[in-house]
Amino acid sequence: MFLPALIYQPQFLDLAFGAALAVFLVLEIIRVWRIWPLELLVHQFMSAFADHCDSDLIIVSHFSLLLGCALPIWMSSGFNDRPLTPFAGI
């Protein structure tokens, strides 16, 4: 799914991963700080995908999956000595 974007539009993929991370952060802030009226809806949605590694305070599964794909791409931006590095997360 990410392979064509990584090959043909890597800058757009960087932007998409950054936007997804921002959305995850906003949703987690809404859930943790219990911001009314979205708190209950966001908590129910994100708790459905939580596993045994997540605590009641912070759900990190979403972040770990996203950062697992995004960090190799972000860290290899601007470096052309190892062309296969961005593919490590995929």
HTML snippet that shows the backbone in 3Dmol.js (N, CA, C, O; Angstrom):
<script src="https://3Dmol.org/build/3Dmol-min.js"></script>
<div id="view" style="width:600px;height:400px;position:relative"></div>
<script>
const pdb = `
ATOM      1  N   MET A   1       0.821  -1.178   0.000  1.00  0.00           N
ATOM      2  CA  MET A   1       0.000   0.000   0.000  1.00  0.00           C
ATOM      3  C   MET A   1       0.876   1.257   0.000  1.00  0.00           C
ATOM      4  O   MET A   1       0.558   2.227  -0.689  1.00  0.00           O
ATOM      5  N   PHE A   2       1.967   1.253   0.759  1.00  0.00           N
ATOM      6  CA  PHE A   2       2.830   2.428   0.829  1.00  0.00           C
ATOM      7  C   PHE A   2       3.922   2.415  -0.235  1.00  0.00           C
ATOM      8  O   PHE A   2       4.548   3.444  -0.488  1.00  0.00           O
ATOM      9  N   LEU A   3       4.153   1.283  -0.848  1.00  0.00           N
ATOM     10  CA  LEU A   3       5.251   1.152  -1.799  1.00  0.00           C
ATOM     11  C   LEU A   3       5.146   2.098  -2.992  1.00  0.00           C
ATOM     12  O   LEU A   3       6.137   2.764  -3.294  1.00  0.00           O
ATOM     13  N   PRO A   4       4.016   2.203  -3.691  1.00  0.00           N
ATOM     14  CA  PRO A   4       3.947   3.163  -4.802  1.00  0.00           C
ATOM     15  C   PRO A   4       4.136   4.613  -4.355  1.00  0.00           C
ATOM     16  O   PRO A   4       4.783   5.401  -5.044  1.00  0.00           O
ATOM     17  N   ALA A   5       3.573   4.955  -3.208  1.00  0.00           N
ATOM     18  CA  ALA A   5       3.734   6.325  -2.707  1.00  0.00           C
ATOM     19  C   ALA A   5       5.186   6.593  -2.341  1.00  0.00           C
ATOM     20  O   ALA A   5       5.689   7.694  -2.569  1.00  0.00           O
ATOM     21  N   LEU A   6       5.856   5.614  -1.782  1.00  0.00           N
ATOM     22  CA  LEU A   6       7.254   5.786  -1.401  1.00  0.00           C
ATOM     23  C   LEU A   6       8.156   5.928  -2.623  1.00  0.00           C
ATOM     24  O   LEU A   6       9.145   6.659  -2.589  1.00  0.00           O
ATOM     25  N   ILE A   7       7.818   5.239  -3.681  1.00  0.00           N
ATOM     26  CA  ILE A   7       8.634   5.298  -4.900  1.00  0.00           C
ATOM     27  C   ILE A   7       8.353   6.568  -5.698  1.00  0.00           C
ATOM     28  O   ILE A   7       9.285   7.246  -6.131  1.00  0.00           O
ATOM     29  N   TYR A   8       7.077   6.894  -5.894  1.00  0.00           N
ATOM     30  CA  TYR A   8       6.725   7.985  -6.808  1.00  0.00           C
ATOM     31  C   TYR A   8       6.511   9.338  -6.126  1.00  0.00           C
ATOM     32  O   TYR A   8       6.794  10.374  -6.727  1.00  0.00           O
ATOM     33  N   GLN A   9       6.021   9.350  -4.892  1.00  0.00           N
ATOM     34  CA  GLN A   9       5.717  10.603  -4.191  1.00  0.00           C
ATOM     35  C   GLN A   9       6.189  10.541  -2.731  1.00  0.00           C
ATOM     36  O   GLN A   9       5.355  10.573  -1.826  1.00  0.00           O
ATOM     37  N   PRO A  10       7.488  10.454  -2.483  1.00  0.00           N
ATOM     38  CA  PRO A  10       7.941  10.320  -1.091  1.00  0.00           C
ATOM     39  C   PRO A  10       7.659  11.558  -0.237  1.00  0.00           C
ATOM     40  O   PRO A  10       7.434  11.432   0.967  1.00  0.00           O
ATOM     41  N   GLN A  11       7.667  12.740  -0.834  1.00  0.00           N
ATOM     42  CA  GLN A  11       7.381  13.942  -0.052  1.00  0.00           C
ATOM     43  C   GLN A  11       5.924  13.963   0.400  1.00  0.00           C
ATOM     44  O   GLN A  11       5.627  14.383   1.518  1.00  0.00           O
ATOM     45  N   PHE A  12       5.024  13.516  -0.453  1.00  0.00           N
ATOM     46  CA  PHE A  12       3.615  13.458  -0.071  1.00  0.00           C
ATOM     47  C   PHE A  12       3.393  12.409   1.019  1.00  0.00           C
ATOM     48  O   PHE A  12       2.560  12.599   1.906  1.00  0.00           O
ATOM     49  N   LEU A  13       4.131  11.312   0.953  1.00  0.00           N
ATOM     50  CA  LEU A  13       4.021  10.292   1.989  1.00  0.00           C
ATOM     51  C   LEU A  13       4.519  10.835   3.325  1.00  0.00           C
ATOM     52  O   LEU A  13       3.939  10.532   4.368  1.00  0.00           O
ATOM     53  N   ASP A  14       5.593  11.637   3.305  1.00  0.00           N
ATOM     54  CA  ASP A  14       6.049  12.305   4.527  1.00  0.00           C
ATOM     55  C   ASP A  14       4.952  13.179   5.111  1.00  0.00           C
ATOM     56  O   ASP A  14       4.704  13.157   6.317  1.00  0.00           O
ATOM     57  N   LEU A  15       4.305  13.939   4.262  1.00  0.00           N
ATOM     58  CA  LEU A  15       3.218  14.810   4.699  1.00  0.00           C
ATOM     59  C   LEU A  15       2.042  14.006   5.250  1.00  0.00           C
ATOM     60  O   LEU A  15       1.463  14.377   6.272  1.00  0.00           O
ATOM     61  N   ALA A  16       1.689  12.923   4.589  1.00  0.00           N
ATOM     62  CA  ALA A  16       0.569  12.093   5.036  1.00  0.00           C
ATOM     63  C   ALA A  16       0.855  11.452   6.396  1.00  0.00           C
ATOM     64  O   ALA A  16      -0.019  11.412   7.261  1.00  0.00           O
ATOM     65  N   PHE A  17       2.075  10.955   6.581  1.00  0.00           N
ATOM     66  CA  PHE A  17       2.435  10.383   7.877  1.00  0.00           C
ATOM     67  C   PHE A  17       2.417  11.451   8.971  1.00  0.00           C
ATOM     68  O   PHE A  17       1.980  11.184  10.090  1.00  0.00           O
ATOM     69  N   GLY A  18       2.884  12.645   8.655  1.00  0.00           N
ATOM     70  CA  GLY A  18       2.853  13.734   9.630  1.00  0.00           C
ATOM     71  C   GLY A  18       1.438  14.135   9.996  1.00  0.00           C
ATOM     72  O   GLY A  18       1.143  14.390  11.163  1.00  0.00           O
ATOM     73  N   ALA A  19       0.556  14.193   9.000  1.00  0.00           N
ATOM     74  CA  ALA A  19      -0.848  14.531   9.266  1.00  0.00           C
ATOM     75  C   ALA A  19      -1.519  13.442  10.104  1.00  0.00           C
ATOM     76  O   ALA A  19      -2.289  13.747  11.015  1.00  0.00           O
ATOM     77  N   ALA A  20      -1.234  12.191   9.803  1.00  0.00           N
ATOM     78  CA  ALA A  20      -1.812  11.098  10.585  1.00  0.00           C
ATOM     79  C   ALA A  20      -1.314  11.139  12.027  1.00  0.00           C
ATOM     80  O   ALA A  20      -2.085  10.889  12.954  1.00  0.00           O
ATOM     81  N   LEU A  21      -0.046  11.448  12.222  1.00  0.00           N
ATOM     82  CA  LEU A  21       0.483  11.565  13.576  1.00  0.00           C
ATOM     83  C   LEU A  21      -0.183  12.714  14.331  1.00  0.00           C
ATOM     84  O   LEU A  21      -0.492  12.584  15.516  1.00  0.00           O
ATOM     85  N   ALA A  22      -0.403  13.826  13.653  1.00  0.00           N
ATOM     86  CA  ALA A  22      -1.083  14.965  14.285  1.00  0.00           C
ATOM     87  C   ALA A  22      -2.508  14.602  14.680  1.00  0.00           C
ATOM     88  O   ALA A  22      -2.958  14.963  15.767  1.00  0.00           O
ATOM     89  N   VAL A  23      -3.221  13.896  13.816  1.00  0.00           N
ATOM     90  CA  VAL A  23      -4.593  13.475  14.125  1.00  0.00           C
ATOM     91  C   VAL A  23      -4.597  12.520  15.317  1.00  0.00           C
ATOM     92  O   VAL A  23      -5.433  12.651  16.211  1.00  0.00           O
ATOM     93  N   PHE A  24      -3.669  11.558  15.336  1.00  0.00           N
ATOM     94  CA  PHE A  24      -3.591  10.636  16.469  1.00  0.00           C
ATOM     95  C   PHE A  24      -3.306  11.374  17.769  1.00  0.00           C
ATOM     96  O   PHE A  24      -3.892  11.055  18.804  1.00  0.00           O
ATOM     97  N   LEU A  25      -2.412  12.356  17.725  1.00  0.00           N
ATOM     98  CA  LEU A  25      -2.104  13.126  18.929  1.00  0.00           C
ATOM     99  C   LEU A  25      -3.319  13.907  19.422  1.00  0.00           C
ATOM    100  O   LEU A  25      -3.587  13.943  20.622  1.00  0.00           O
ATOM    101  N   VAL A  26      -4.050  14.527  18.508  1.00  0.00           N
ATOM    102  CA  VAL A  26      -5.245  15.289  18.898  1.00  0.00           C
ATOM    103  C   VAL A  26      -6.301  14.356  19.495  1.00  0.00           C
ATOM    104  O   VAL A  26      -6.912  14.688  20.511  1.00  0.00           O
ATOM    105  N   LEU A  27      -6.519  13.211  18.883  1.00  0.00           N
ATOM    106  CA  LEU A  27      -7.506  12.263  19.404  1.00  0.00           C
ATOM    107  C   LEU A  27      -7.093  11.734  20.777  1.00  0.00           C
ATOM    108  O   LEU A  27      -7.935  11.565  21.658  1.00  0.00           O
ATOM    109  N   GLU A  28      -5.807  11.474  20.957  1.00  0.00           N
ATOM    110  CA  GLU A  28      -5.344  10.981  22.258  1.00  0.00           C
ATOM    111  C   GLU A  28      -5.459  12.069  23.322  1.00  0.00           C
ATOM    112  O   GLU A  28      -5.784  11.772  24.471  1.00  0.00           O
ATOM    113  N   ILE A  29      -5.200  13.311  22.960  1.00  0.00           N
ATOM    114  CA  ILE A  29      -5.370  14.421  23.915  1.00  0.00           C
ATOM    115  C   ILE A  29      -6.837  14.568  24.296  1.00  0.00           C
ATOM    116  O   ILE A  29      -7.151  14.782  25.467  1.00  0.00           O
ATOM    117  N   ILE A  30      -7.735  14.457  23.327  1.00  0.00           N
ATOM    118  CA  ILE A  30      -9.179  14.527  23.616  1.00  0.00           C
ATOM    119  C   ILE A  30      -9.587  13.405  24.557  1.00  0.00           C
ATOM    120  O   ILE A  30     -10.377  13.620  25.477  1.00  0.00           O
ATOM    121  N   ARG A  31      -9.054  12.212  24.332  1.00  0.00           N
ATOM    122  CA  ARG A  31      -9.419  11.064  25.153  1.00  0.00           C
ATOM    123  C   ARG A  31      -8.850  11.172  26.564  1.00  0.00           C
ATOM    124  O   ARG A  31      -9.563  10.920  27.535  1.00  0.00           O
ATOM    125  N   VAL A  32      -7.580  11.543  26.691  1.00  0.00           N
ATOM    126  CA  VAL A  32      -6.936  11.579  28.004  1.00  0.00           C
ATOM    127  C   VAL A  32      -7.454  12.739  28.849  1.00  0.00           C
ATOM    128  O   VAL A  32      -7.716  12.571  30.040  1.00  0.00           O
ATOM    129  N   TRP A  33      -7.602  13.903  28.245  1.00  0.00           N
ATOM    130  CA  TRP A  33      -8.068  15.078  28.994  1.00  0.00           C
ATOM    131  C   TRP A  33      -9.584  15.129  29.132  1.00  0.00           C
ATOM    132  O   TRP A  33     -10.120  16.022  29.789  1.00  0.00           O
ATOM    133  N   ARG A  34     -10.280  14.171  28.514  1.00  0.00           N
ATOM    134  CA  ARG A  34     -11.736  14.046  28.604  1.00  0.00           C
ATOM    135  C   ARG A  34     -12.437  15.342  28.199  1.00  0.00           C
ATOM    136  O   ARG A  34     -13.212  15.923  28.959  1.00  0.00           O
ATOM    137  N   ILE A  35     -12.140  15.765  26.990  1.00  0.00           N
ATOM    138  CA  ILE A  35     -12.722  16.993  26.453  1.00  0.00           C
ATOM    139  C   ILE A  35     -14.130  16.684  25.954  1.00  0.00           C
ATOM    140  O   ILE A  35     -14.329  15.873  25.049  1.00  0.00           O
ATOM    141  N   TRP A  36     -15.085  17.343  26.562  1.00  0.00           N
ATOM    142  CA  TRP A  36     -16.491  17.141  26.218  1.00  0.00           C
ATOM    143  C   TRP A  36     -16.778  17.840  24.916  1.00  0.00           C
ATOM    144  O   TRP A  36     -16.218  18.919  24.725  1.00  0.00           O
ATOM    145  N   PRO A  37     -17.558  17.368  24.028  1.00  0.00           N
ATOM    146  CA  PRO A  37     -18.464  16.226  23.971  1.00  0.00           C
ATOM    147  C   PRO A  37     -17.872  15.020  23.235  1.00  0.00           C
ATOM    148  O   PRO A  37     -18.563  14.019  23.051  1.00  0.00           O
ATOM    149  N   LEU A  38     -16.614  15.099  22.814  1.00  0.00           N
ATOM    150  CA  LEU A  38     -16.027  14.029  21.997  1.00  0.00           C
ATOM    151  C   LEU A  38     -15.365  12.930  22.810  1.00  0.00           C
ATOM    152  O   LEU A  38     -15.028  11.882  22.260  1.00  0.00           O
ATOM    153  N   GLU A  39     -15.175  13.140  24.081  1.00  0.00           N
ATOM    154  CA  GLU A  39     -14.397  12.223  24.911  1.00  0.00           C
ATOM    155  C   GLU A  39     -14.933  10.801  24.887  1.00  0.00           C
ATOM    156  O   GLU A  39     -14.160   9.862  24.698  1.00  0.00           O
ATOM    157  N   LEU A  40     -16.215  10.621  25.070  1.00  0.00           N
ATOM    158  CA  LEU A  40     -16.790   9.280  25.130  1.00  0.00           C
ATOM    159  C   LEU A  40     -16.697   8.581  23.785  1.00  0.00           C
ATOM    160  O   LEU A  40     -16.364   7.397  23.724  1.00  0.00           O
ATOM    161  N   LEU A  41     -16.985   9.288  22.719  1.00  0.00           N
ATOM    162  CA  LEU A  41     -16.922   8.702  21.378  1.00  0.00           C
ATOM    163  C   LEU A  41     -15.500   8.281  21.021  1.00  0.00           C
ATOM    164  O   LEU A  41     -15.290   7.181  20.508  1.00  0.00           O
ATOM    165  N   VAL A  42     -14.536   9.134  21.285  1.00  0.00           N
ATOM    166  CA  VAL A  42     -13.141   8.829  20.970  1.00  0.00           C
ATOM    167  C   VAL A  42     -12.638   7.686  21.850  1.00  0.00           C
ATOM    168  O   VAL A  42     -11.916   6.813  21.367  1.00  0.00           O
ATOM    169  N   HIS A  43     -13.003   7.678  23.120  1.00  0.00           N
ATOM    170  CA  HIS A  43     -12.571   6.610  24.030  1.00  0.00           C
ATOM    171  C   HIS A  43     -13.110   5.255  23.579  1.00  0.00           C
ATOM    172  O   HIS A  43     -12.376   4.267  23.580  1.00  0.00           O
ATOM    173  N   GLN A  44     -14.373   5.201  23.197  1.00  0.00           N
ATOM    174  CA  GLN A  44     -14.955   3.941  22.738  1.00  0.00           C
ATOM    175  C   GLN A  44     -14.289   3.459  21.456  1.00  0.00           C
ATOM    176  O   GLN A  44     -14.015   2.269  21.306  1.00  0.00           O
ATOM    177  N   PHE A  45     -14.030   4.378  20.533  1.00  0.00           N
ATOM    178  CA  PHE A  45     -13.415   3.999  19.265  1.00  0.00           C
ATOM    179  C   PHE A  45     -11.988   3.489  19.462  1.00  0.00           C
ATOM    180  O   PHE A  45     -11.621   2.443  18.928  1.00  0.00           O
ATOM    181  N   MET A  46     -11.185   4.227  20.226  1.00  0.00           N
ATOM    182  CA  MET A  46      -9.784   3.846  20.390  1.00  0.00           C
ATOM    183  C   MET A  46      -9.609   2.650  21.316  1.00  0.00           C
ATOM    184  O   MET A  46      -8.649   1.896  21.159  1.00  0.00           O
ATOM    185  N   SER A  47     -10.492   2.458  22.258  1.00  0.00           N
ATOM    186  CA  SER A  47     -10.400   1.303  23.156  1.00  0.00           C
ATOM    187  C   SER A  47     -10.709   0.002  22.434  1.00  0.00           C
ATOM    188  O   SER A  47     -10.260  -1.063  22.858  1.00  0.00           O
ATOM    189  N   ALA A  48     -11.461   0.073  21.363  1.00  0.00           N
ATOM    190  CA  ALA A  48     -11.778  -1.136  20.605  1.00  0.00           C
ATOM    191  C   ALA A  48     -10.537  -1.739  19.963  1.00  0.00           C
ATOM    192  O   ALA A  48     -10.504  -2.941  19.699  1.00  0.00           O
ATOM    193  N   PHE A  49      -9.515  -0.925  19.709  1.00  0.00           N
ATOM    194  CA  PHE A  49      -8.304  -1.400  19.056  1.00  0.00           C
ATOM    195  C   PHE A  49      -7.135  -1.543  20.027  1.00  0.00           C
ATOM    196  O   PHE A  49      -6.013  -1.811  19.597  1.00  0.00           O
ATOM    197  N   ALA A  50      -7.369  -1.372  21.309  1.00  0.00           N
ATOM    198  CA  ALA A  50      -6.307  -1.486  22.315  1.00  0.00           C
ATOM    199  C   ALA A  50      -6.002  -2.957  22.575  1.00  0.00           C
ATOM    200  O   ALA A  50      -6.870  -3.820  22.449  1.00  0.00           O
ATOM    201  N   ASP A  51      -4.748  -3.224  22.940  1.00  0.00           N
ATOM    202  CA  ASP A  51      -4.382  -4.589  23.287  1.00  0.00           C
ATOM    203  C   ASP A  51      -3.793  -4.625  24.699  1.00  0.00           C
ATOM    204  O   ASP A  51      -3.902  -3.648  25.441  1.00  0.00           O
ATOM    205  N   HIS A  52      -3.178  -5.736  25.068  1.00  0.00           N
ATOM    206  CA  HIS A  52      -2.681  -5.898  26.430  1.00  0.00           C
ATOM    207  C   HIS A  52      -1.497  -4.988  26.751  1.00  0.00           C
ATOM    208  O   HIS A  52      -1.203  -4.764  27.925  1.00  0.00           O
ATOM    209  N   CYS A  53      -0.820  -4.465  25.749  1.00  0.00           N
ATOM    210  CA  CYS A  53       0.330  -3.573  25.987  1.00  0.00           C
ATOM    211  C   CYS A  53      -0.092  -2.158  26.361  1.00  0.00           C
ATOM    212  O   CYS A  53       0.708  -1.402  26.912  1.00  0.00           O
ATOM    213  N   ASP A  54      -1.327  -1.794  26.072  1.00  0.00           N
ATOM    214  CA  ASP A  54      -1.804  -0.442  26.345  1.00  0.00           C
ATOM    215  C   ASP A  54      -2.334  -0.344  27.772  1.00  0.00           C
ATOM    216  O   ASP A  54      -2.899  -1.294  28.315  1.00  0.00           O
ATOM    217  N   SER A  55      -2.136   0.835  28.363  1.00  0.00           N
ATOM    218  CA  SER A  55      -2.672   1.075  29.692  1.00  0.00           C
ATOM    219  C   SER A  55      -3.994   1.826  29.568  1.00  0.00           C
ATOM    220  O   SER A  55      -4.425   2.177  28.470  1.00  0.00           O
ATOM    221  N   ASP A  56      -4.623   2.063  30.705  1.00  0.00           N
ATOM    222  CA  ASP A  56      -5.863   2.832  30.683  1.00  0.00           C
ATOM    223  C   ASP A  56      -5.596   4.303  30.402  1.00  0.00           C
ATOM    224  O   ASP A  56      -6.460   5.008  29.879  1.00  0.00           O
ATOM    225  N   LEU A  57      -4.409   4.762  30.747  1.00  0.00           N
ATOM    226  CA  LEU A  57      -4.094   6.170  30.566  1.00  0.00           C
ATOM    227  C   LEU A  57      -3.769   6.512  29.116  1.00  0.00           C
ATOM    228  O   LEU A  57      -4.375   7.417  28.543  1.00  0.00           O
ATOM    229  N   ILE A  58      -2.826   5.801  28.523  1.00  0.00           N
ATOM    230  CA  ILE A  58      -2.394   6.117  27.158  1.00  0.00           C
ATOM    231  C   ILE A  58      -2.444   4.861  26.298  1.00  0.00           C
ATOM    232  O   ILE A  58      -1.970   3.798  26.700  1.00  0.00           O
ATOM    233  N   ILE A  59      -3.017   4.998  25.124  1.00  0.00           N
ATOM    234  CA  ILE A  59      -3.055   3.909  24.150  1.00  0.00           C
ATOM    235  C   ILE A  59      -1.953   4.172  23.130  1.00  0.00           C
ATOM    236  O   ILE A  59      -2.014   5.153  22.389  1.00  0.00           O
ATOM    237  N   VAL A  60      -0.952   3.308  23.090  1.00  0.00           N
ATOM    238  CA  VAL A  60       0.212   3.552  22.238  1.00  0.00           C
ATOM    239  C   VAL A  60       0.254   2.669  20.994  1.00  0.00           C
ATOM    240  O   VAL A  60       1.152   2.831  20.168  1.00  0.00           O
ATOM    241  N   SER A  61      -0.678   1.750  20.835  1.00  0.00           N
ATOM    242  CA  SER A  61      -0.652   0.858  19.679  1.00  0.00           C
ATOM    243  C   SER A  61      -0.743   1.625  18.363  1.00  0.00           C
ATOM    244  O   SER A  61      -0.044   1.295  17.404  1.00  0.00           O
ATOM    245  N   HIS A  62      -1.586   2.632  18.310  1.00  0.00           N
ATOM    246  CA  HIS A  62      -1.738   3.420  17.100  1.00  0.00           C
ATOM    247  C   HIS A  62      -0.435   4.124  16.741  1.00  0.00           C
ATOM    248  O   HIS A  62      -0.029   4.152  15.580  1.00  0.00           O
ATOM    249  N   PHE A  63       0.214   4.692  17.758  1.00  0.00           N
ATOM    250  CA  PHE A  63       1.460   5.422  17.534  1.00  0.00           C
ATOM    251  C   PHE A  63       2.585   4.492  17.113  1.00  0.00           C
ATOM    252  O   PHE A  63       3.372   4.834  16.230  1.00  0.00           O
ATOM    253  N   SER A  64       2.673   3.322  17.731  1.00  0.00           N
ATOM    254  CA  SER A  64       3.773   2.419  17.412  1.00  0.00           C
ATOM    255  C   SER A  64       3.657   1.880  15.987  1.00  0.00           C
ATOM    256  O   SER A  64       4.669   1.722  15.304  1.00  0.00           O
ATOM    257  N   LEU A  65       2.451   1.602  15.538  1.00  0.00           N
ATOM    258  CA  LEU A  65       2.282   1.140  14.160  1.00  0.00           C
ATOM    259  C   LEU A  65       2.611   2.241  13.158  1.00  0.00           C
ATOM    260  O   LEU A  65       3.280   1.991  12.155  1.00  0.00           O
ATOM    261  N   LEU A  66       2.149   3.442  13.425  1.00  0.00           N
ATOM    262  CA  LEU A  66       2.428   4.558  12.532  1.00  0.00           C
ATOM    263  C   LEU A  66       3.912   4.899  12.504  1.00  0.00           C
ATOM    264  O   LEU A  66       4.491   5.071  11.431  1.00  0.00           O
ATOM    265  N   LEU A  67       4.527   4.996  13.674  1.00  0.00           N
ATOM    266  CA  LEU A  67       5.939   5.353  13.727  1.00  0.00           C
ATOM    267  C   LEU A  67       6.835   4.246  13.192  1.00  0.00           C
ATOM    268  O   LEU A  67       7.935   4.527  12.715  1.00  0.00           O
ATOM    269  N   GLY A  68       6.394   3.000  13.261  1.00  0.00           N
ATOM    270  CA  GLY A  68       7.161   1.905  12.679  1.00  0.00           C
ATOM    271  C   GLY A  68       7.315   2.035  11.176  1.00  0.00           C
ATOM    272  O   GLY A  68       8.346   1.660  10.617  1.00  0.00           O
ATOM    273  N   CYS A  69       6.299   2.563  10.524  1.00  0.00           N
ATOM    274  CA  CYS A  69       6.383   2.802   9.075  1.00  0.00           C
ATOM    275  C   CYS A  69       7.012   4.148   8.745  1.00  0.00           C
ATOM    276  O   CYS A  69       7.730   4.267   7.752  1.00  0.00           O
ATOM    277  N   ALA A  70       6.755   5.159   9.561  1.00  0.00           N
ATOM    278  CA  ALA A  70       7.168   6.522   9.221  1.00  0.00           C
ATOM    279  C   ALA A  70       8.616   6.837   9.589  1.00  0.00           C
ATOM    280  O   ALA A  70       9.286   7.549   8.842  1.00  0.00           O
ATOM    281  N   LEU A  71       9.115   6.336  10.704  1.00  0.00           N
ATOM    282  CA  LEU A  71      10.454   6.714  11.145  1.00  0.00           C
ATOM    283  C   LEU A  71      11.561   6.358  10.153  1.00  0.00           C
ATOM    284  O   LEU A  71      12.439   7.191   9.934  1.00  0.00           O
ATOM    285  N   PRO A  72      11.573   5.172   9.540  1.00  0.00           N
ATOM    286  CA  PRO A  72      12.629   4.924   8.550  1.00  0.00           C
ATOM    287  C   PRO A  72      12.583   5.898   7.375  1.00  0.00           C
ATOM    288  O   PRO A  72      13.625   6.269   6.835  1.00  0.00           O
ATOM    289  N   ILE A  73      11.399   6.304   6.984  1.00  0.00           N
ATOM    290  CA  ILE A  73      11.265   7.256   5.878  1.00  0.00           C
ATOM    291  C   ILE A  73      11.725   8.633   6.317  1.00  0.00           C
ATOM    292  O   ILE A  73      12.463   9.301   5.593  1.00  0.00           O
ATOM    293  N   TRP A  74      11.298   9.065   7.496  1.00  0.00           N
ATOM    294  CA  TRP A  74      11.677  10.387   7.994  1.00  0.00           C
ATOM    295  C   TRP A  74      13.174  10.475   8.263  1.00  0.00           C
ATOM    296  O   TRP A  74      13.798  11.496   7.977  1.00  0.00           O
ATOM    297  N   MET A  75      13.748   9.414   8.809  1.00  0.00           N
ATOM    298  CA  MET A  75      15.162   9.456   9.160  1.00  0.00           C
ATOM    299  C   MET A  75      16.070   9.369   7.938  1.00  0.00           C
ATOM    300  O   MET A  75      17.223   9.794   8.004  1.00  0.00           O
ATOM    301  N   SER A  76      15.581   8.832   6.830  1.00  0.00           N
ATOM    302  CA  SER A  76      16.413   8.713   5.633  1.00  0.00           C
ATOM    303  C   SER A  76      16.203   9.870   4.664  1.00  0.00           C
ATOM    304  O   SER A  76      16.828   9.896   3.604  1.00  0.00           O
ATOM    305  N   SER A  77      15.360  10.808   4.992  1.00  0.00           N
ATOM    306  CA  SER A  77      15.132  11.947   4.104  1.00  0.00           C
ATOM    307  C   SER A  77      16.402  12.772   3.963  1.00  0.00           C
ATOM    308  O   SER A  77      17.000  13.188   4.955  1.00  0.00           O
ATOM    309  N   GLY A  78      16.805  13.004   2.719  1.00  0.00           N
ATOM    310  CA  GLY A  78      17.985  13.805   2.453  1.00  0.00           C
ATOM    311  C   GLY A  78      19.266  13.008   2.355  1.00  0.00           C
ATOM    312  O   GLY A  78      20.298  13.556   1.969  1.00  0.00           O
ATOM    313  N   PHE A  79      19.230  11.730   2.692  1.00  0.00           N
ATOM    314  CA  PHE A  79      20.424  10.895   2.603  1.00  0.00           C
ATOM    315  C   PHE A  79      20.235   9.902   1.464  1.00  0.00           C
ATOM    316  O   PHE A  79      19.281   9.124   1.485  1.00  0.00           O
ATOM    317  N   ASN A  80      21.105   9.910   0.489  1.00  0.00           N
ATOM    318  CA  ASN A  80      20.974   9.040  -0.674  1.00  0.00           C
ATOM    319  C   ASN A  80      22.017   7.943  -0.708  1.00  0.00           C
ATOM    320  O   ASN A  80      22.123   7.235  -1.709  1.00  0.00           O
ATOM    321  N   ASP A  81      22.795   7.778   0.359  1.00  0.00           N
ATOM    322  CA  ASP A  81      23.844   6.758   0.346  1.00  0.00           C
ATOM    323  C   ASP A  81      23.296   5.352   0.541  1.00  0.00           C
ATOM    324  O   ASP A  81      23.953   4.383   0.161  1.00  0.00           O
ATOM    325  N   ARG A  82      22.116   5.217   1.120  1.00  0.00           N
ATOM    326  CA  ARG A  82      21.487   3.907   1.320  1.00  0.00           C
ATOM    327  C   ARG A  82      20.059   3.965   0.802  1.00  0.00           C
ATOM    328  O   ARG A  82      19.153   4.343   1.545  1.00  0.00           O
ATOM    329  N   PRO A  83      19.841   3.604  -0.443  1.00  0.00           N
ATOM    330  CA  PRO A  83      18.519   3.789  -1.057  1.00  0.00           C
ATOM    331  C   PRO A  83      17.422   2.860  -0.517  1.00  0.00           C
ATOM    332  O   PRO A  83      16.239   3.137  -0.718  1.00  0.00           O
ATOM    333  N   LEU A  84      17.782   1.782   0.154  1.00  0.00           N
ATOM    334  CA  LEU A  84      16.755   0.859   0.662  1.00  0.00           C
ATOM    335  C   LEU A  84      16.314   1.171   2.082  1.00  0.00           C
ATOM    336  O   LEU A  84      15.403   0.516   2.590  1.00  0.00           O
ATOM    337  N   THR A  85      16.919   2.135   2.733  1.00  0.00           N
ATOM    338  CA  THR A  85      16.584   2.479   4.116  1.00  0.00           C
ATOM    339  C   THR A  85      15.132   2.859   4.310  1.00  0.00           C
ATOM    340  O   THR A  85      14.533   2.405   5.285  1.00  0.00           O
ATOM    341  N   PRO A  86      14.513   3.676   3.434  1.00  0.00           N
ATOM    342  CA  PRO A  86      13.103   4.034   3.664  1.00  0.00           C
ATOM    343  C   PRO A  86      12.160   2.844   3.616  1.00  0.00           C
ATOM    344  O   PRO A  86      11.048   2.922   4.139  1.00  0.00           O
ATOM    345  N   PHE A  87      12.576   1.751   3.002  1.00  0.00           N
ATOM    346  CA  PHE A  87      11.704   0.582   2.891  1.00  0.00           C
ATOM    347  C   PHE A  87      11.732  -0.306   4.134  1.00  0.00           C
ATOM    348  O   PHE A  87      11.025  -1.313   4.182  1.00  0.00           O
ATOM    349  N   ALA A  88      12.523   0.041   5.125  1.00  0.00           N
ATOM    350  CA  ALA A  88      12.672  -0.789   6.326  1.00  0.00           C
ATOM    351  C   ALA A  88      11.380  -0.894   7.124  1.00  0.00           C
ATOM    352  O   ALA A  88      11.102  -1.948   7.695  1.00  0.00           O
ATOM    353  N   GLY A  89      10.588   0.163   7.177  1.00  0.00           N
ATOM    354  CA  GLY A  89       9.353   0.126   7.943  1.00  0.00           C
ATOM    355  C   GLY A  89       8.213  -0.574   7.239  1.00  0.00           C
ATOM    356  O   GLY A  89       7.240  -0.984   7.872  1.00  0.00           O
ATOM    357  N   ILE A  90       8.330  -0.711   5.949  1.00  0.00           N
ATOM    358  CA  ILE A  90       7.274  -1.342   5.165  1.00  0.00           C
ATOM    359  C   ILE A  90       7.567  -2.809   5.060  1.00  0.00           C
ATOM    360  O   ILE A  90       6.804  -3.549   4.438  1.00  0.00           O
TER     361      ILE A  90
END
`;
const viewer = $3Dmol.createViewer("view");
viewer.addModel(pdb, "pdb");
viewer.setStyle({}, {cartoon: {color: "spectrum"}});
viewer.zoomTo();
viewer.render();
</script>
